[in-house]
Amino acid sequence: MKLLTSAKINLNLKVFSEKKDNFHKLSSVMIPIDIFDELEIKESAEDLITYSDESLNGIESTVHKALKLLRKTNPKFDKNFYINVDKKIPYNSGLGGGSSDAGAVIRYLCDSYQLNLPLNIDIVREVGSDVPFFVHGVASKVEGIGEIVNPLEIDKDLSLLVAVPKVGLSTKDVFNAYDNLSSTTNDVYIWNELEIFNDLWPASVNVYPEIKTIKDSLEEKYQNRFFMSGSGSSFFSIIDNIQEIKIEENLLNFIQVSKKIDCSLYQNDD
């Protein structure tokens, strides 16, 4: 089976000082978008998980953690799998590629083998805070430490220009910087009655000051507002007229016109 596992955008991100399990509580409107990793999964004599990016091989990835949690939740489940992940979503970008891969594996195996779905709070604790969103796979308001996922109806089409700098940002580093800063962001944009903002922006600038220069450059080049997704380093801009967008890669690692999709759940590429 071949699966397409989507990226995500945080249209907004509110971070609270209160913590649970050493994670900050948060509130975020998140949407799946049409940028995908490609994942192949099939039964095998033993587990073998490989990535197209060699730097990701030999580490315990989110996919390893997802399989471990599924077996913990379903002790009688004795299948092994060959899983290959062809990475298309830039990592350390705030687009959720690793979380998406894990979420797709959890949901696909639970559906295919009639397994008990792990509790969202266990998924957060043992795999990652964005993973429950990808298990559900639809536009949602995500709260708590990622375990509260409430589907959200966004009834308008949403086109985006997604840009990723060559330098990624560590989520851990950004949150550590957030803990040491007293300010969040006052930069709020209203779209379709939704507030677009990101409380982690000042912390990301603190970790990587050049990111502000990149944002300013994007806004000047495309004459549109750009906002950071998640803990960065990706940016997105809401665009009304796709035909007028002339993409120039410049010093970016990745730039692409994208759109909100209805569901990110393991779209079959067969």
ChimeraX commands (.cxc) that place a marker at each C-alpha (Angstrom):
marker #1 position 0.00,0.00,0.00 radius 0.5
marker #1 position 1.19,3.47,-0.88 radius 0.5
marker #1 position -0.03,6.41,1.19 radius 0.5
marker #1 position 0.21,10.16,0.83 radius 0.5
marker #1 position 0.65,11.87,4.19 radius 0.5
marker #1 position -0.06,15.58,4.19 radius 0.5
marker #1 position 1.65,18.59,5.71 radius 0.5
marker #1 position -0.20,21.05,7.94 radius 0.5
marker #1 position -0.37,24.76,8.56 radius 0.5
marker #1 position -1.09,26.43,11.89 radius 0.5
marker #1 position -3.34,29.31,10.90 radius 0.5
marker #1 position -2.91,30.56,14.44 radius 0.5
marker #1 position -1.03,29.45,17.53 radius 0.5
marker #1 position -1.67,30.61,21.08 radius 0.5
marker #1 position 0.82,29.36,23.67 radius 0.5
marker #1 position -0.01,29.44,27.38 radius 0.5
marker #1 position 2.47,29.56,30.24 radius 0.5
marker #1 position 0.74,26.62,31.95 radius 0.5
marker #1 position 2.32,23.24,31.28 radius 0.5
marker #1 position 1.20,19.62,31.40 radius 0.5
marker #1 position 3.66,16.72,31.19 radius 0.5
marker #1 position 6.32,19.39,30.53 radius 0.5
marker #1 position 4.47,20.54,27.39 radius 0.5
marker #1 position 3.04,24.04,27.09 radius 0.5
marker #1 position -0.73,24.13,26.77 radius 0.5
marker #1 position -1.80,25.71,23.50 radius 0.5
marker #1 position -4.68,26.54,21.21 radius 0.5
marker #1 position -4.29,26.35,17.44 radius 0.5
marker #1 position -6.41,26.18,14.30 radius 0.5
marker #1 position -4.68,23.65,12.05 radius 0.5
marker #1 position -5.42,22.63,8.47 radius 0.5
marker #1 position -4.07,19.84,6.23 radius 0.5
marker #1 position -2.56,21.04,2.95 radius 0.5
marker #1 position -1.64,19.36,-0.34 radius 0.5
marker #1 position 2.08,18.89,0.26 radius 0.5
marker #1 position 2.80,15.22,0.94 radius 0.5
marker #1 position 5.33,12.66,2.05 radius 0.5
marker #1 position 4.97,9.37,0.18 radius 0.5
marker #1 position 4.83,6.29,2.40 radius 0.5
marker #1 position 4.92,2.63,1.36 radius 0.5
marker #1 position 3.81,0.03,3.91 radius 0.5
marker #1 position 3.49,-3.75,3.66 radius 0.5
marker #1 position 3.73,-6.78,5.92 radius 0.5
marker #1 position 7.20,-8.17,6.41 radius 0.5
marker #1 position 9.03,-10.89,8.35 radius 0.5
marker #1 position 10.52,-8.18,10.58 radius 0.5
marker #1 position 10.22,-4.44,11.01 radius 0.5
marker #1 position 12.26,-2.34,8.61 radius 0.5
marker #1 position 11.69,1.41,8.48 radius 0.5
marker #1 position 13.68,3.41,5.94 radius 0.5
marker #1 position 13.74,7.01,4.77 radius 0.5
marker #1 position 14.75,8.55,1.46 radius 0.5
marker #1 position 16.82,11.05,3.46 radius 0.5
marker #1 position 19.81,9.11,4.79 radius 0.5
marker #1 position 20.16,11.44,7.79 radius 0.5
marker #1 position 16.87,10.06,9.14 radius 0.5
marker #1 position 17.94,6.43,8.96 radius 0.5
marker #1 position 19.37,4.84,12.09 radius 0.5
marker #1 position 17.34,6.98,14.51 radius 0.5
marker #1 position 14.13,6.25,16.39 radius 0.5
marker #1 position 11.64,8.16,14.25 radius 0.5
marker #1 position 8.01,9.04,14.90 radius 0.5
marker #1 position 7.05,6.00,12.80 radius 0.5
marker #1 position 9.05,3.70,15.13 radius 0.5
marker #1 position 7.31,5.31,18.12 radius 0.5
marker #1 position 3.89,4.95,16.48 radius 0.5
marker #1 position 4.40,1.21,15.92 radius 0.5
marker #1 position 5.62,0.77,19.49 radius 0.5
marker #1 position 2.53,2.53,20.86 radius 0.5
marker #1 position 0.17,0.50,18.65 radius 0.5
marker #1 position 1.65,-2.73,20.02 radius 0.5
marker #1 position 1.45,-1.43,23.57 radius 0.5
marker #1 position -2.23,-0.58,23.05 radius 0.5
marker #1 position -2.90,-3.88,21.23 radius 0.5
marker #1 position -0.69,-6.51,22.94 radius 0.5
marker #1 position -1.88,-9.36,20.70 radius 0.5
marker #1 position -0.98,-7.53,17.50 radius 0.5
marker #1 position 1.98,-9.48,16.11 radius 0.5
marker #1 position 2.42,-8.19,12.54 radius 0.5
marker #1 position 5.71,-6.70,11.34 radius 0.5
marker #1 position 6.10,-4.16,8.55 radius 0.5
marker #1 position 8.38,-2.79,5.91 radius 0.5
marker #1 position 7.80,0.98,5.79 radius 0.5
marker #1 position 9.60,3.35,3.45 radius 0.5
marker #1 position 9.08,7.11,3.74 radius 0.5
marker #1 position 9.95,9.25,0.74 radius 0.5
marker #1 position 10.39,12.66,2.36 radius 0.5
marker #1 position 8.90,15.55,0.42 radius 0.5
marker #1 position 7.83,17.72,3.37 radius 0.5
marker #1 position 10.82,19.74,4.64 radius 0.5
marker #1 position 11.61,18.79,8.23 radius 0.5
marker #1 position 12.30,21.22,11.09 radius 0.5
marker #1 position 9.93,23.49,9.16 radius 0.5
marker #1 position 6.76,23.56,11.25 radius 0.5
marker #1 position 4.83,21.68,8.54 radius 0.5
marker #1 position 4.46,18.50,10.60 radius 0.5
marker #1 position 5.96,15.93,8.22 radius 0.5
marker #1 position 7.15,13.47,10.87 radius 0.5
marker #1 position 3.89,13.78,12.80 radius 0.5
marker #1 position 1.91,13.23,9.62 radius 0.5
marker #1 position 3.82,10.03,8.82 radius 0.5
marker #1 position 3.17,8.69,12.33 radius 0.5
marker #1 position -0.50,9.70,12.29 radius 0.5
marker #1 position -1.08,7.99,8.95 radius 0.5
marker #1 position 0.57,4.78,10.16 radius 0.5
marker #1 position -1.54,4.73,13.33 radius 0.5
marker #1 position -4.83,5.36,11.54 radius 0.5
marker #1 position -4.12,3.08,8.58 radius 0.5
marker #1 position -3.08,0.10,10.71 radius 0.5
marker #1 position -5.97,0.58,13.13 radius 0.5
marker #1 position -8.43,0.67,10.25 radius 0.5
marker #1 position -6.84,-2.21,8.33 radius 0.5
marker #1 position -6.34,-4.59,11.27 radius 0.5
marker #1 position -9.27,-3.53,13.49 radius 0.5
marker #1 position -6.94,-2.34,16.22 radius 0.5
marker #1 position -7.84,-0.18,19.20 radius 0.5
marker #1 position -6.88,3.41,18.51 radius 0.5
marker #1 position -4.54,4.73,21.23 radius 0.5
marker #1 position -5.83,7.57,23.38 radius 0.5
marker #1 position -4.85,11.01,22.12 radius 0.5
marker #1 position -3.02,11.80,25.35 radius 0.5
marker #1 position -0.91,8.62,24.98 radius 0.5
marker #1 position -0.12,9.55,21.36 radius 0.5
marker #1 position 1.06,12.99,22.53 radius 0.5
marker #1 position 3.19,11.57,25.33 radius 0.5
marker #1 position 4.79,8.75,23.36 radius 0.5
marker #1 position 4.88,9.96,19.74 radius 0.5
marker #1 position 4.32,13.73,19.40 radius 0.5
marker #1 position 1.97,16.59,20.16 radius 0.5
marker #1 position 0.87,17.16,16.53 radius 0.5
marker #1 position 0.16,13.48,15.84 radius 0.5
marker #1 position -3.46,13.33,17.13 radius 0.5
marker #1 position -4.36,16.07,14.62 radius 0.5
marker #1 position -3.04,13.89,11.80 radius 0.5
marker #1 position -4.82,10.79,13.13 radius 0.5
marker #1 position -8.08,12.73,12.75 radius 0.5
marker #1 position -6.82,14.39,9.59 radius 0.5
marker #1 position -9.25,17.28,9.11 radius 0.5
marker #1 position -9.18,21.02,9.79 radius 0.5
marker #1 position -9.44,21.29,13.58 radius 0.5
marker #1 position -9.01,23.44,16.63 radius 0.5
marker #1 position -6.31,21.73,18.67 radius 0.5
marker #1 position -6.01,22.45,22.40 radius 0.5
marker #1 position -4.47,21.16,25.62 radius 0.5
marker #1 position -1.04,19.77,24.76 radius 0.5
marker #1 position -2.35,18.47,21.45 radius 0.5
marker #1 position -4.70,15.82,22.80 radius 0.5
marker #1 position -7.92,17.83,22.34 radius 0.5
marker #1 position -8.84,17.82,18.65 radius 0.5
marker #1 position -12.17,19.32,17.59 radius 0.5
marker #1 position -13.00,19.33,13.85 radius 0.5
marker #1 position -13.62,22.81,12.51 radius 0.5
marker #1 position -15.67,23.72,9.45 radius 0.5
marker #1 position -13.84,26.15,7.18 radius 0.5
marker #1 position -16.31,26.60,4.36 radius 0.5
marker #1 position -14.13,28.72,2.06 radius 0.5
marker #1 position -11.37,27.58,-0.25 radius 0.5
marker #1 position -7.98,28.59,1.03 radius 0.5
marker #1 position -4.97,29.04,-1.25 radius 0.5
marker #1 position -1.55,29.56,0.25 radius 0.5
marker #1 position 1.97,30.34,-0.79 radius 0.5
marker #1 position 4.18,28.17,1.45 radius 0.5
marker #1 position 7.86,29.10,1.77 radius 0.5
marker #1 position 10.54,27.27,3.75 radius 0.5
marker #1 position 14.00,28.80,4.40 radius 0.5
marker #1 position 17.10,26.65,4.02 radius 0.5
marker #1 position 17.65,26.77,7.79 radius 0.5
marker #1 position 15.25,24.73,9.93 radius 0.5
marker #1 position 14.29,25.50,13.51 radius 0.5
marker #1 position 14.33,23.08,16.43 radius 0.5
marker #1 position 10.97,23.01,18.22 radius 0.5
marker #1 position 12.79,22.45,21.52 radius 0.5
marker #1 position 15.04,25.48,20.97 radius 0.5
marker #1 position 12.10,27.70,20.05 radius 0.5
marker #1 position 10.07,26.73,23.12 radius 0.5
marker #1 position 13.12,27.18,25.36 radius 0.5
marker #1 position 13.49,30.69,23.94 radius 0.5
marker #1 position 9.76,31.29,24.47 radius 0.5
marker #1 position 10.17,30.42,28.17 radius 0.5
marker #1 position 12.90,33.06,28.47 radius 0.5
marker #1 position 10.97,35.83,26.71 radius 0.5
marker #1 position 8.18,37.93,28.19 radius 0.5
marker #1 position 6.58,39.01,24.90 radius 0.5
marker #1 position 4.43,37.16,22.38 radius 0.5
marker #1 position 3.11,38.71,19.18 radius 0.5
marker #1 position 0.72,41.54,18.44 radius 0.5
marker #1 position 0.79,40.84,14.70 radius 0.5
marker #1 position -2.75,39.62,14.00 radius 0.5
marker #1 position -4.50,39.35,10.63 radius 0.5
marker #1 position -8.20,38.53,10.20 radius 0.5
marker #1 position -9.24,36.14,7.44 radius 0.5
marker #1 position -12.78,34.75,7.12 radius 0.5
marker #1 position -13.40,35.69,10.79 radius 0.5
marker #1 position -10.30,33.69,11.82 radius 0.5
marker #1 position -7.39,35.36,13.59 radius 0.5
marker #1 position -4.06,34.59,11.93 radius 0.5
marker #1 position -1.11,34.89,14.35 radius 0.5
marker #1 position 1.71,32.95,16.00 radius 0.5
marker #1 position 2.84,33.44,19.61 radius 0.5
marker #1 position 6.15,31.69,18.86 radius 0.5
marker #1 position 7.29,34.29,16.34 radius 0.5
marker #1 position 9.39,36.39,18.77 radius 0.5
marker #1 position 11.03,33.23,20.15 radius 0.5
marker #1 position 11.88,32.02,16.64 radius 0.5
marker #1 position 13.48,35.38,15.83 radius 0.5
marker #1 position 15.47,35.05,19.05 radius 0.5
marker #1 position 16.77,31.62,17.99 radius 0.5
marker #1 position 17.45,32.61,14.37 radius 0.5
marker #1 position 17.40,36.40,13.88 radius 0.5
marker #1 position 17.82,36.10,10.10 radius 0.5
marker #1 position 14.32,34.64,9.87 radius 0.5
marker #1 position 12.87,38.15,10.21 radius 0.5
marker #1 position 14.90,39.30,7.21 radius 0.5
marker #1 position 13.53,36.36,5.21 radius 0.5
marker #1 position 9.95,37.24,6.21 radius 0.5
marker #1 position 10.45,40.90,5.27 radius 0.5
marker #1 position 11.95,39.86,1.93 radius 0.5
marker #1 position 9.01,37.56,1.15 radius 0.5
marker #1 position 6.51,40.28,1.99 radius 0.5
marker #1 position 8.31,42.79,-0.21 radius 0.5
marker #1 position 8.67,40.36,-3.13 radius 0.5
marker #1 position 5.07,39.11,-3.12 radius 0.5
marker #1 position 3.37,42.20,-1.67 radius 0.5
marker #1 position 1.44,40.11,0.83 radius 0.5
marker #1 position 1.47,39.28,4.54 radius 0.5
marker #1 position 3.41,36.18,5.60 radius 0.5
marker #1 position 3.03,34.25,8.86 radius 0.5
marker #1 position 5.07,31.48,10.44 radius 0.5
marker #1 position 3.58,28.01,10.85 radius 0.5
marker #1 position 4.11,26.15,14.13 radius 0.5
marker #1 position 7.58,26.63,15.58 radius 0.5
marker #1 position 8.95,27.49,12.11 radius 0.5
marker #1 position 10.83,27.93,9.97 radius 0.5
marker #1 position 8.10,27.77,7.29 radius 0.5
marker #1 position 5.97,30.73,6.27 radius 0.5
marker #1 position 2.58,30.92,4.60 radius 0.5
marker #1 position 0.68,33.68,2.89 radius 0.5
marker #1 position -3.02,33.64,2.03 radius 0.5
marker #1 position -3.36,34.49,-1.66 radius 0.5
marker #1 position -6.49,35.52,-3.53 radius 0.5
marker #1 position -5.24,35.31,-7.09 radius 0.5
marker #1 position -2.97,32.32,-7.79 radius 0.5
marker #1 position -2.52,33.30,-11.44 radius 0.5
marker #1 position -0.70,36.48,-10.44 radius 0.5
marker #1 position 1.88,34.63,-8.32 radius 0.5
marker #1 position 5.28,34.27,-10.00 radius 0.5
marker #1 position 7.36,32.00,-7.84 radius 0.5
marker #1 position 11.08,32.68,-7.41 radius 0.5
marker #1 position 13.01,30.26,-5.19 radius 0.5
marker #1 position 15.78,32.74,-4.34 radius 0.5
marker #1 position 17.51,31.58,-1.11 radius 0.5
marker #1 position 14.64,29.33,-0.01 radius 0.5
marker #1 position 14.75,25.58,0.43 radius 0.5
marker #1 position 11.17,25.20,-0.76 radius 0.5
marker #1 position 8.36,27.41,-2.09 radius 0.5
marker #1 position 5.06,26.21,-3.49 radius 0.5
marker #1 position 1.49,27.29,-4.06 radius 0.5
marker #1 position -0.69,25.05,-1.90 radius 0.5
marker #1 position -4.27,24.76,-0.70 radius 0.5
marker #1 position -6.32,23.52,2.20 radius 0.5
marker #1 position -7.59,19.99,1.64 radius 0.5
marker #1 position -10.60,18.35,3.27 radius 0.5
marker #1 position -8.78,15.40,4.80 radius 0.5
marker #1 position -5.18,14.28,5.26 radius 0.5
marker #1 position -5.85,10.66,6.18 radius 0.5
marker #1 position -3.47,8.33,4.33 radius 0.5
marker #1 position -4.58,9.21,0.81 radius 0.5
marker #1 position -3.92,6.16,-1.34 radius 0.5
marker #1 position -1.50,6.80,-4.19 radius 0.5
marker #1 position -2.20,3.47,-5.94 radius 0.5
marker link #1:1,2 radius 0.2
marker link #1:2,3 radius 0.2
marker link #1:3,4 radius 0.2
marker link #1:4,5 radius 0.2
marker link #1:5,6 radius 0.2
marker link #1:6,7 radius 0.2
marker link #1:7,8 radius 0.2
marker link #1:8,9 radius 0.2
marker link #1:9,10 radius 0.2
marker link #1:10,11 radius 0.2
marker link #1:11,12 radius 0.2
marker link #1:12,13 radius 0.2
marker link #1:13,14 radius 0.2
marker link #1:14,15 radius 0.2
marker link #1:15,16 radius 0.2
marker link #1:16,17 radius 0.2
marker link #1:17,18 radius 0.2
marker link #1:18,19 radius 0.2
marker link #1:19,20 radius 0.2
marker link #1:20,21 radius 0.2
marker link #1:21,22 radius 0.2
marker link #1:22,23 radius 0.2
marker link #1:23,24 radius 0.2
marker link #1:24,25 radius 0.2
marker link #1:25,26 radius 0.2
marker link #1:26,27 radius 0.2
marker link #1:27,28 radius 0.2
marker link #1:28,29 radius 0.2
marker link #1:29,30 radius 0.2
marker link #1:30,31 radius 0.2
marker link #1:31,32 radius 0.2
marker link #1:32,33 radius 0.2
marker link #1:33,34 radius 0.2
marker link #1:34,35 radius 0.2
marker link #1:35,36 radius 0.2
marker link #1:36,37 radius 0.2
marker link #1:37,38 radius 0.2
marker link #1:38,39 radius 0.2
marker link #1:39,40 radius 0.2
marker link #1:40,41 radius 0.2
marker link #1:41,42 radius 0.2
marker link #1:42,43 radius 0.2
marker link #1:43,44 radius 0.2
marker link #1:44,45 radius 0.2
marker link #1:45,46 radius 0.2
marker link #1:46,47 radius 0.2
marker link #1:47,48 radius 0.2
marker link #1:48,49 radius 0.2
marker link #1:49,50 radius 0.2
marker link #1:50,51 radius 0.2
marker link #1:51,52 radius 0.2
marker link #1:52,53 radius 0.2
marker link #1:53,54 radius 0.2
marker link #1:54,55 radius 0.2
marker link #1:55,56 radius 0.2
marker link #1:56,57 radius 0.2
marker link #1:57,58 radius 0.2
marker link #1:58,59 radius 0.2
marker link #1:59,60 radius 0.2
marker link #1:60,61 radius 0.2
marker link #1:61,62 radius 0.2
marker link #1:62,63 radius 0.2
marker link #1:63,64 radius 0.2
marker link #1:64,65 radius 0.2
marker link #1:65,66 radius 0.2
marker link #1:66,67 radius 0.2
marker link #1:67,68 radius 0.2
marker link #1:68,69 radius 0.2
marker link #1:69,70 radius 0.2
marker link #1:70,71 radius 0.2
marker link #1:71,72 radius 0.2
marker link #1:72,73 radius 0.2
marker link #1:73,74 radius 0.2
marker link #1:74,75 radius 0.2
marker link #1:75,76 radius 0.2
marker link #1:76,77 radius 0.2
marker link #1:77,78 radius 0.2
marker link #1:78,79 radius 0.2
marker link #1:79,80 radius 0.2
marker link #1:80,81 radius 0.2
marker link #1:81,82 radius 0.2
marker link #1:82,83 radius 0.2
marker link #1:83,84 radius 0.2
marker link #1:84,85 radius 0.2
marker link #1:85,86 radius 0.2
marker link #1:86,87 radius 0.2
marker link #1:87,88 radius 0.2
marker link #1:88,89 radius 0.2
marker link #1:89,90 radius 0.2
marker link #1:90,91 radius 0.2
marker link #1:91,92 radius 0.2
marker link #1:92,93 radius 0.2
marker link #1:93,94 radius 0.2
marker link #1:94,95 radius 0.2
marker link #1:95,96 radius 0.2
marker link #1:96,97 radius 0.2
marker link #1:97,98 radius 0.2
marker link #1:98,99 radius 0.2
marker link #1:99,100 radius 0.2
marker link #1:100,101 radius 0.2
marker link #1:101,102 radius 0.2
marker link #1:102,103 radius 0.2
marker link #1:103,104 radius 0.2
marker link #1:104,105 radius 0.2
marker link #1:105,106 radius 0.2
marker link #1:106,107 radius 0.2
marker link #1:107,108 radius 0.2
marker link #1:108,109 radius 0.2
marker link #1:109,110 radius 0.2
marker link #1:110,111 radius 0.2
marker link #1:111,112 radius 0.2
marker link #1:112,113 radius 0.2
marker link #1:113,114 radius 0.2
marker link #1:114,115 radius 0.2
marker link #1:115,116 radius 0.2
marker link #1:116,117 radius 0.2
marker link #1:117,118 radius 0.2
marker link #1:118,119 radius 0.2
marker link #1:119,120 radius 0.2
marker link #1:120,121 radius 0.2
marker link #1:121,122 radius 0.2
marker link #1:122,123 radius 0.2
marker link #1:123,124 radius 0.2
marker link #1:124,125 radius 0.2
marker link #1:125,126 radius 0.2
marker link #1:126,127 radius 0.2
marker link #1:127,128 radius 0.2
marker link #1:128,129 radius 0.2
marker link #1:129,130 radius 0.2
marker link #1:130,131 radius 0.2
marker link #1:131,132 radius 0.2
marker link #1:132,133 radius 0.2
marker link #1:133,134 radius 0.2
marker link #1:134,135 radius 0.2
marker link #1:135,136 radius 0.2
marker link #1:136,137 radius 0.2
marker link #1:137,138 radius 0.2
marker link #1:138,139 radius 0.2
marker link #1:139,140 radius 0.2
marker link #1:140,141 radius 0.2
marker link #1:141,142 radius 0.2
marker link #1:142,143 radius 0.2
marker link #1:143,144 radius 0.2
marker link #1:144,145 radius 0.2
marker link #1:145,146 radius 0.2
marker link #1:146,147 radius 0.2
marker link #1:147,148 radius 0.2
marker link #1:148,149 radius 0.2
marker link #1:149,150 radius 0.2
marker link #1:150,151 radius 0.2
marker link #1:151,152 radius 0.2
marker link #1:152,153 radius 0.2
marker link #1:153,154 radius 0.2
marker link #1:154,155 radius 0.2
marker link #1:155,156 radius 0.2
marker link #1:156,157 radius 0.2
marker link #1:157,158 radius 0.2
marker link #1:158,159 radius 0.2
marker link #1:159,160 radius 0.2
marker link #1:160,161 radius 0.2
marker link #1:161,162 radius 0.2
marker link #1:162,163 radius 0.2
marker link #1:163,164 radius 0.2
marker link #1:164,165 radius 0.2
marker link #1:165,166 radius 0.2
marker link #1:166,167 radius 0.2
marker link #1:167,168 radius 0.2
marker link #1:168,169 radius 0.2
marker link #1:169,170 radius 0.2
marker link #1:170,171 radius 0.2
marker link #1:171,172 radius 0.2
marker link #1:172,173 radius 0.2
marker link #1:173,174 radius 0.2
marker link #1:174,175 radius 0.2
marker link #1:175,176 radius 0.2
marker link #1:176,177 radius 0.2
marker link #1:177,178 radius 0.2
marker link #1:178,179 radius 0.2
marker link #1:179,180 radius 0.2
marker link #1:180,181 radius 0.2
marker link #1:181,182 radius 0.2
marker link #1:182,183 radius 0.2
marker link #1:183,184 radius 0.2
marker link #1:184,185 radius 0.2
marker link #1:185,186 radius 0.2
marker link #1:186,187 radius 0.2
marker link #1:187,188 radius 0.2
marker link #1:188,189 radius 0.2
marker link #1:189,190 radius 0.2
marker link #1:190,191 radius 0.2
marker link #1:191,192 radius 0.2
marker link #1:192,193 radius 0.2
marker link #1:193,194 radius 0.2
marker link #1:194,195 radius 0.2
marker link #1:195,196 radius 0.2
marker link #1:196,197 radius 0.2
marker link #1:197,198 radius 0.2
marker link #1:198,199 radius 0.2
marker link #1:199,200 radius 0.2
marker link #1:200,201 radius 0.2
marker link #1:201,202 radius 0.2
marker link #1:202,203 radius 0.2
marker link #1:203,204 radius 0.2
marker link #1:204,205 radius 0.2
marker link #1:205,206 radius 0.2
marker link #1:206,207 radius 0.2
marker link #1:207,208 radius 0.2
marker link #1:208,209 radius 0.2
marker link #1:209,210 radius 0.2
marker link #1:210,211 radius 0.2
marker link #1:211,212 radius 0.2
marker link #1:212,213 radius 0.2
marker link #1:213,214 radius 0.2
marker link #1:214,215 radius 0.2
marker link #1:215,216 radius 0.2
marker link #1:216,217 radius 0.2
marker link #1:217,218 radius 0.2
marker link #1:218,219 radius 0.2
marker link #1:219,220 radius 0.2
marker link #1:220,221 radius 0.2
marker link #1:221,222 radius 0.2
marker link #1:222,223 radius 0.2
marker link #1:223,224 radius 0.2
marker link #1:224,225 radius 0.2
marker link #1:225,226 radius 0.2
marker link #1:226,227 radius 0.2
marker link #1:227,228 radius 0.2
marker link #1:228,229 radius 0.2
marker link #1:229,230 radius 0.2
marker link #1:230,231 radius 0.2
marker link #1:231,232 radius 0.2
marker link #1:232,233 radius 0.2
marker link #1:233,234 radius 0.2
marker link #1:234,235 radius 0.2
marker link #1:235,236 radius 0.2
marker link #1:236,237 radius 0.2
marker link #1:237,238 radius 0.2
marker link #1:238,239 radius 0.2
marker link #1:239,240 radius 0.2
marker link #1:240,241 radius 0.2
marker link #1:241,242 radius 0.2
marker link #1:242,243 radius 0.2
marker link #1:243,244 radius 0.2
marker link #1:244,245 radius 0.2
marker link #1:245,246 radius 0.2
marker link #1:246,247 radius 0.2
marker link #1:247,248 radius 0.2
marker link #1:248,249 radius 0.2
marker link #1:249,250 radius 0.2
marker link #1:250,251 radius 0.2
marker link #1:251,252 radius 0.2
marker link #1:252,253 radius 0.2
marker link #1:253,254 radius 0.2
marker link #1:254,255 radius 0.2
marker link #1:255,256 radius 0.2
marker link #1:256,257 radius 0.2
marker link #1:257,258 radius 0.2
marker link #1:258,259 radius 0.2
marker link #1:259,260 radius 0.2
marker link #1:260,261 radius 0.2
marker link #1:261,262 radius 0.2
marker link #1:262,263 radius 0.2
marker link #1:263,264 radius 0.2
marker link #1:264,265 radius 0.2
marker link #1:265,266 radius 0.2
marker link #1:266,267 radius 0.2
marker link #1:267,268 radius 0.2
marker link #1:268,269 radius 0.2
marker link #1:269,270 radius 0.2
view
